[in-house]
Amino acid sequence: MCPECLEQIHPVEGQVCSICGERVLSAYAENDGDGLRRCPLCRRIDRPFSRAVAYGSYDGGLRELIHLLKYNGVRPAGNVLGRMLAETIAALEPAFEQPRVAVIPVPLYKTRRRQRGFNQAELITRAALKLLPPERFQLMGDLLLRTRDTHSQIGLTSHQRRENMRGAFAVARARAEEVIGREVLLVDDVYTTGTTLSECARVVRRAGAGQVWVATVARTLKNPSFNIARSETLAGDLASA
């Protein structure tokens, strides 16, 4: 990806849901009296996480950059994506209540990880944590396991997506005690519908985790017309990666 294309990647700003990060239209722009702005879906259901945040919209150059890492194995792209993720986590950090947060990348199934050679979520997370205070975050890359492979979520209804992910994750027995009472930050490359991250959040909460947060590099937005602010450092990051 050339520097000119990279400079077109912008962080999301404007009216978004305080819970899931979805674009909020003007009818839902006001908060619900508790200081939170909720999209229609988050007004109807209780999410298993406290808040999900993303750096940018999953389209254009950001989508291409993620694909370069994920499907073409261009690992330097992980450093640039890691900086985006670090900015996102830093913005979320004031909401954390505990002095040290457990950071858990969403795992791949073992055969898929073997084929790809790496877990993109973990690679991006490691790059991000290098830019954040080490005393605030503890990486737990092997605490959450993917117990079975799952079908592609493309084209599935919301019910089918939930069924596809049901039972696909588990906390490693040998490390189960480490998550009890802990504040957890789940990390992935993309938040699409939230089905995968919601299932991961349910699993760690059942294992005894306290508050669960979600941070991703990108998010699929239903309404593409959102306000943006330019990022001025990413082209230099790619050049030096």
N, C-alpha and C positions, 0 to 999 in steps of 0.2 A: 504494500500500500504506500503510495507516494505521500509526501508531507502535505501537499495541497488537499488531498482527499481526507487525510487525518484531521486537518484543521476544520473540516466541516462537521466533525463529531462534537456535539454539544450536550451538556447536562440538562436534564429535564428541570424546568421551573414552572411556576404558575400554580393553578388550582388542581391539586391532586388529592386523592383520598388519604386521610391521615393513617389509615390502617393498612391498606393493600397497595397504595401508590397508583391506583388507576386514575385516569383523567376524569375530573369532575366537571360536569357541565354547569352552567350558571344557576340552574334550578337547585343544585345541591352545593353551591359554593359557600353558603353560610354554615357555621359549625352547629352541632346539635345541642349546644348549651353546656357541654363538658369540655369545650375547647377543641374538640375533634371534628373534622370534616369527613363525612362518610359518603361513599358511593352507594348507589341503590342496593348492590349485593351485600355490602358490609352492614347495611341497615337491617337486612333480613336474617343474616347468619352471624354466628360468633366464630371468628377465626381462631385457630389454635395457637396463633402467634400474636404478639402485642402490636407489631408494626413491621411492614416490609418496605424497604427502600431500594431504589435502583439508580444507577448513574444516568443512563440515557435510554432512548427509545430503541427497540430492537429492529432497526431498519438501516438502510444506507450503509455508510462506512463502518458503523459500529457492528452491524451484522456481518459484514465482510471480514472485519478484523477478528471477530469470534470464530468465524468459519476457517480463517487461516490457521488459527491455533488448533481448533477442534478436529478438523477434517484433513488439513494439509500438514499438520505437525510443525508449523512455523513457531517454535517456542519463544523467540524474542517478542512475539505479539503478546505473550503472557505477562511480560514486564509492563507494557503499556496498559493492558487491561487491569493489571494489579494496581497501578497508580490511580486509575479511575475508581476501583473498588476501595482503595485506601481513603480517597476523598469522601466517598459515600459513607464508609464506616465512621470517619472522623465527624461527619455531620450528625450521625446517630449517637455518638458516644455520650453526649450529655444526658441522654435518657437512661443510661445504664446505672443500676443501683449498687451493684457489687464492685469491689475494687479490682477484681480480675474476672474476665468473662471467658467462658469456654467457647472456642471457635471450632465449628464442625462443618467441613465441606461436605456437600451431598456426594455420596459415594457412587461409583460405577459398579456394575456387576463384574465379577472377576474375569470372565471371558472377554468382555468388551474392553476392560482396562488392559488386558494382555494384548489385544489386537491393536489398540491405540498407542500403548506404550506409556500412558500417563492418564491421570484424572485431571481434566482441565480445571475443574472447580478447585482442586487442591493446589494445582500449580499457580493459579491466579491468587488464591488465598495466601500462599507463602510469599509471593511477590508483594502483596499488599501489606502483610504484617512486618516486612522489613522497613516500611515507612511509618509505622505506628509505634507508640510506646510499648516496649516488650513487657513491662510490668503490668499492663492493662489487659493483655490478651494471651491466652494459652491455647495453642493449636492442638486439637485432638483429632487427628486425621484418621485414626483407625478405631474410633469409638463407635461410630455408626456404620453398620454393614448393610450392603444390598444383598438380600438373601436369594433373590431370583431375578432373572432377566425379565423385562417387560416389553410389551409391544409398543410401537410408536403411538403417541397420543394424537397424532394428526387425524382429523376427521371423526374423532370420537365425541360422543355427547358428554356432558358433565358427569352424568351417572356412570357411563362407561369408563371415563377417565379415573374416577374414584375406585371403581372395581379393579381396574388395571393395576393401580398402585397399592391396593389393599394387601397388607402382609408382605410387601416387597422390601421392607427395611426392619432392622432390629438393632438394639444396642448390644455390643459384645459383652457376653456374660462376665468375662474376666475383668471388665472395666466398668461394669454397671454402677458400682458404688461411687465412681468418680463424678457422675452426673447429678447425683442426688442433691437437691437444694441449690444447684448451680444456675446462674444466669447463662443462657446459651445463645450464641449467634450462629445461625445457619447461613451458609454461603453457597451460591451457585452462580453459573455464568448467566443464565437467563431465567426470568420469571415470565412464564407464558400465561397459564390460567391459575397457577398457584397450587395445583393438585399435588404435584410431587413434594413441594416444600411444606404444604399443609400436612401431608402424611408423615414426613420426617418430624415435623413439630409435634404431632400427636404421639409418635413413638418415644421421643425423648421426654415428653411430659409424663407419659405413662411410666417411664423409668425413674421418675422422681425429680426431673428438672424443674426449676422455677420458671421465671419469665423466659420466653423464647422470642428472639428477634430474627429478622431475615434481611440479608443484604445481597444484592446481585449487581452485576455489571450493567445488564440491560433488562428492559421490561417491554413486553408487547402491550401497546396502548391501543384501545379500541378506537379512540378519537385521535387521529394523528395531528390535529391542529393544536399544538401546545406551545407555550412560551419557552424560549430557549435563551441561554447565555453562553457566550463563546468560551471555550477552554484554550488557553494560550500556551500550555506547556507540553501537550501530547506529542506534537511533531518532534520536538527535541528529545523526548523520551524514546521514541521509536528509533531515531537516528543513533542514539547512544546505547540502545539495547544490544 
